[in-house]
């Protein structure tokens, strides 16, 4: 029977742009989804953004824009990043989505009706970075160890969730399901935390202090605490998907959360107790990975060591990074990224390993046969190779399902170096010189290519695009969607014969170590420029607010451009004659010459003009209005209206 599995990533705060840490968990969900599909299961994957809370308000305030504007911008960046690097998510949820807000309010009502919410006065130490109260035992020298800032003392009346009530039930669940939190060390960490009495959870913020959140259904002077809101995304997104389906019954019981260790407590304690109170079955699995460091340091904007997925992709290819990340990090342990290490691994495993094995064998096949030769009887040497491949395939499922996929990647590498040794021993280049050894040559080269094909099948969840290209090149076009089993796909001897083999493309060109520093310097410069731009342009401060009556003073009309000329004597101006439904067209001068060096392209276009702007006498004549345009940095385009409006129609 096919299993249904639902992978989730944390929904990311929108106070930072996507970096390699977010990429890891998201690509992990993507890889696992692909693996489970390959293994014949049905997998669904949701990611998204977490948009409420104090942190966001602080960030938006700094830029002088509204929290919603701020969130739209950064949430869009997460989505764009995932779309551009082939992350195969099924749904993207935002906590500002209406579907989510309604669901949070339903659950709050349910939890309150269960008698699990009460009102009380509270004093606590709040870390805005973590968006939660910290206990004294969590502080190091009075500071939050993760954010290195002192939490602020908060004293206020609030609503509380009776989390403590569920402590025993939670302990029992963890003990009865020893694999529920993986790896074990994190399960132990949670159990040890649960040795002390579990305090209740403050789940509201008075609007007098924070307005940006989901209003409590039973008290409109309060908004919901951001974690109580955010965790519910895992269910709200299934209850109502972006395209209006309810997939809860189908997928919830196969829910597998993926997180890093930073948010263990919220996922292993807050979340299950919330589910218990709301009467929702618990999720099936919590998988916790370690932290990526950059060299020895934490990633941070101020250290300037943030690695952005899209620039990495442009410089080195995102799939090569996925390969590195998934092989390098032992699940649950911290790991370190450096460019040098990345290049070293890439060159040895992919350029010199798989890439070279493929190129060597395919090159000789192209030269001597032009197509994959037919199978011949295998000798002991190939049988041994086939056995080794079989062992790798046998361990593959188990490794992926216990999240030891790094082992499988290593196994594939091992298989490739064994095959390299085999090829070196067989010396096919010598066989190629002897007409009588054609059969032997066919056997050896076919075996070499066979291992490349098997490697590409097994690595397809890790590097989906690259592996599909390799498989297509080798004539392996069977689908990787579970309709053919992994064992069949990766069986030694399954490679087709007669597939034309031309000189192979360079699937993994070597990265020149000498060029590395200039590439990374350029990436660094790009990152700095982007950070600067984010401060100034994208997030332009909004102007003073106006009321509707102010806006009503401006009369906007549709105008059709009937004539357009450059003003020769002026650097920036063009002269437009615009039909706005009056007796004769109006003359308007617009400072857009550099964007419209051939103004006649505007003839026949509908533009929007400010019709009641006081006419202005200019050196070249009267200007009777103003044309609206969209602009940013050095872009500018005239604003228009869709459809077929008539000149003179009002725009409002
Ligand atoms: N918004 C909360 C999560 C709410 S889920 C209901 C949050 N957001 S976050 O933007 O801070 O994301 C934290 C997650 O991002 C980590 O758990 C991990 O998945 C990923 N990572 C961020 N930095 C990371 C590293 N340096 N290394 C590995 N993963 C990291 O917490």
Boltz pocket constraint, residues with backbone or C-beta under 6 A from the ligand:
constraints:
  - pocket:
      binder: B
      contacts: [[A, 9], [A, 10], [A, 11], [A, 12], [A, 13], [A, 14], [A, 20], [A, 21], [A, 22], [A, 24], [A, 25], [A, 50], [A, 227], [A, 230], [A, 231], [A, 232], [A, 233], [A, 258], [A, 259], [A, 260], [A, 261], [A, 262], [A, 263], [A, 290], [A, 291], [A, 292], [A, 293], [A, 299]]
      max_distance: 6.0
